[in-house]
Amino acid sequence: MANNKSSKKRIKINKRNRIQNNSYKSLIKSYEKKHLSLIKASSEQVSNLGEKEVNSQALLKASFASVVSQIDKAVKKKIIHKNTAIRKKTNLFKKTFPTLN
């Protein structure tokens, strides 16, 4: 256990930061899951109806941009490592735009 005042304060700060970081990581995961479900839904719609492809592509781009934005903010706040962010963004890009790979 901590013996001096500064180490006790650091323990409290670390606990607070850990809770905030875990909630932000959870937020990123939920954004990713929503985006992946949107990809799945749009691929099913494209197979059924060809004319809604333009609308679904715009929706996919907007969703992809929001996920990437959240990941970049997490890197900026040093919640996740930059290489982890690059890996996440690359995998999402490959799944979102398979024809551009």
Secondary structure, 3 states (H helix, E strand, C coil): CCCCHHHHHHHHHHHHHHHHHHHHHHHHHHHHHHHHHHHHHHHHHHHHCCCCHHHHHHHHHHHHHHHHHHHHHHHHCCCCCHHHHHHHHHHHHHHHCHHHC
